[in-house]
Amino acid sequence: MGRTSGNEKEFKAQSYFRLLSYARPYWFRLSVGIFAGILVGGSLLVSLLMIPRLIGAVEPESGVNATVFETEAQNVVKILEQPNLTTEERKKAVQELLHPVDSDPQLTKILNEARQAAKTYGLPFAVEGRQIIVYWPHKFQFEAVGENGRIAWQIFAVYVLVFVLAWTVKNLATFISHYYTRWVGAKVVSDLRDKVFDKLVNQSLQYYGKIDIGHLISRSTNDTSAIEKAVSNSVADLTSAPLQILACIIAIFIACREYDSYSLVVILLIGVPVIVLPINFLGRRIRKVYKKSFARIAEVFSRMHEVFTGIRVIKAYHTEDYECERFNKENHRYFVQVVKALRLQLLLSPAMEVVAMIASLAFFVYSYSKGVSLTEIAALLAPALMAYKPIKDMSKVVTSIQRSMAAADRYFELIDTYSALPEKPDAVKLDSFKAKIELVNAEFCYEQRKIIDGVSFEIPKGSMVAVVGETGSGKTTIANLIARFYDVTDGAVKIDGIDVRDYQIASLRKVIGVVNQDAILFNDTIANNIAYGCPDATREEIIEAAKLANAHNFIVDGRHAEGYDTEVGDKGFRLSGGEKQRVAIARAILRNPPILILDEATSALDTVTEKLVQEALTRVMAHRTVFAIAHRLSTIRNANQIIVLKDGKIAESGTHDELMAKKSGIYCKLYNTQFQLDE
């Protein structure tokens, strides 16, 4: 399916939004996941803002200045010599002298923040000078500065508690965000599978005649699986990672403003583009390579499907080694594409790690040269380091999204293909068959080749019309037109005077039963295969239909241990050709349609079984309208009309006796050749 470069780019952009539209029914869960992602970013920001407080608490910026040490020592002596002070008062006075609260910017800042928080939020404590007074759960007080000049352990414990709470909220929110967003991702992909299956089942038979089944299976399973892995895992990271990165950037700017140091911002402005550019470049390359790899795995699926379907032929011609060699070559081509994608994917993380390490070390060197304190370094660098994981997650998201979009492009190409037979909005419901079936100058072309040409005949209700002719003469095509598996390219097919294209398809198919030349059974029990299309059928009705098709005896005579509950295997592998055909005939009998199409219905039966089934069909056809296709002319001798096709046109028409009277006619020659009769 070709596209111009501009259209392809537009199609890829549409793929993103179309995938997002599938999440709309689950907006509540997605909203919860997104809100939790926002909470992750907020709690991470709080945690980052607490880190310099924790470090600053154990690294006070104040201390006894060497230049004033002598003066302070004299003052200490004076305090100790005062006779009216108790020992506790002397101790407190010395502590205030050596560690004045106003001389320690970090402590001053902490006490001011605590005072403001108590006032703003109505917290149960107060700050008076260098004392903290707590009112709940019971009243007590403590000094803000300990004897060693460091901040009191109670304040440090509060910072630790706030950090732990923020970190706990972050991880709990991460769990909620990942759970809900991944649930939405998995559900979206489940809906995609339902959608593609529904789309494929409703495509026309003409569509299936043009496409490789292995490719369909690959697109329905492998491509949607690729979307599932990417979407389910990426939605969560795509929700929380950008917010975590934003929280880290905010923390960096707050720290830069607080410490009046913008060096890290300059480094980030240089480093971020260096990270983003390779991600963008490699991401596009990954998408192209993965799209090729999906095409290759489709070829692998196609080879497997073809080989396993035709395993009898392969065994008969002993071509196992040849098929293995062909498969190995195709599988190797897929392997080469996977390795290319893997190589590009694995380049992302190392490239990002190198850039992140260079930026961090450059900042350390710069900070060391400027004599920056540990608290400032922690405040500036911790957010940058914490941003590394979400940035790395984003690189994985880019890879996953590009991979999923490659699969999504192929997926949407598939479901955008529409070949289902159209049904008119005002289509007529066919409640019952009353009069006749007509073909009026019917023509049908397939890929510019005319299969039938100007065919006209009638099938009155209750009659049997048979058609014979060489392979490729158009016999099966007429049956497909009557059942409206295809539409005529010219002329019309009518039932009771109304064009079949004007009927509701469901009501049309309900009055028509089909028994194909190749009996198709599903990997289910014999009973369920007979009841296919009639889910409400009782076991008694199933058995009666099997008896009419002369299938009951082989089902219960011991050849199949489970009887009607015997699993038939893939495509009926455990049954013989004759047994499969009789089960298919029983299926049509159970449905009890007024119109019956028999497409070589007895071709797979031996002579004895054919006679039994023919007797059953004769009984069943007594009150039905039958269109029969047959190579075995003995099965249609009693037909009301026999039509002989040649090159898509009616060459002869009449009863068996009328056609046999034409000694030089096509039918007579076919009959005599088949039964080796003398003229």
C-alpha angles and dihedrals in degrees: 000000000000127000134179117245093256094047091047091053090049090047091053091050089051090052090064094052094041090056090049091051089062088063093058096093089057096050094131095057090042090050091052090050092048092047089051088050089054089049089053090056093046095048090046089054091052090049092050092049089052095054097075088044091055094047093042090053092061094037106053114193094214128076142140108306112226093222093060097035093107094052092048090049091054090050090051090053090051092051092050091050094055105109097199095064124091121228092257092050092049090050092050093046092051091049092051090048095050096037109030111182093224092057093059109072092190093053092043089052092049094050093046091050091048091048092049093046092051091051097043100044100029093241118181098251140071136207117224115176105305095338128097115209116197119198101182140093081002132341119267138136139211140183116265090219125048128218092269091058093252126123115275116271091235091063091045089051090053090054090049091049092050090048092049092048092048091047091048091051089049093054094042090050089047090056092048092046094049094044098051097039093047090047089054090046093051092045092050091054090046088055090048090056091049090049096050093045091050090047094049095045090054096049116110125260087246088063091054089050090062104040134070111246091212090059090050092052091049093050092046095048114016097039094046089045089055090050090048095052092048100039097041093051099033102050091066094049091042089055100047106023097068090048091050090050089049091050090052092049091050090049090051093051092046090052092045091053093044095051096030091234119129098169093108091052089056091050091049092049088057097039101046096061089046088056097041098048097060090043090054094044096045091043092061092046091050092054093053093047093047091050089056090047091054089053089051095049088050088058089050090052090047093054092048093049092048094047097046092045092051097038093125091059092046091052092045093053094036093232098143093120092048093051092046090054092050091048093047091054093050092045091050091053088054090048091054091054092047091052091051091053091044092052092053093044094051092050092067101068098045091047091052093046092053092050092046092049093049091049093049094048091046089055092048091052092048092047092048092051091052095045094241114179125246091249092056092046091051092047092051103034102037093069090047091052092044089053091059096079097049089044089052089047088052090054089054089047090053091052093046093046093049089050092047092046090053088055092041091055090056092042094054091044086058099047092041089063107096121188102142114132109263120246119205117239090235095042116161120242112233103218097172142352110249116163126001151325117241135192110198114194088318118191130181129185128191117196094338091313117115110226099178124017125200098332116176129174142124134235109201117210112275095019132111120228118186129193127203135176145120122306109283095022092119104261097132091040091062090051090051091050093051090051089042096237083138132020122234116253089215137005121022147270112217136189116195089349095303123110110249088230088067094057128089104259094225093053091045094053090046092066094045126074121192132199110187130209090243106051108223115206128178126230093263139093123303090246093052091047091054091046093047107133091017104072093167095056115127124229089250091056091048091052092047091052090049090051092051089052090047089241099116096082098055090045096056105025094090100265088108111041097205094047111203089359093060114126107235096205129225109340088348093299093162094057128074120245092258092047092051091050093051091049088052091050090049088052091055092045092052092053088056098205121182090227120052126190115197111191104190086320095173099035094108096050129099119237096266094045091043090057092050093047092044090055089050092048090049090056093045094046093053093097100023139086109243133195108189132188115197143169091184099074092194089075094060103042090110095050116129089226134012119201120199115206126201123177091344096307134099107259098172138005135185145084122309092261093046093052093044088054088065096079094188095041125117095244093050092051091048092049095047092046092050095048097030094233125165117243 
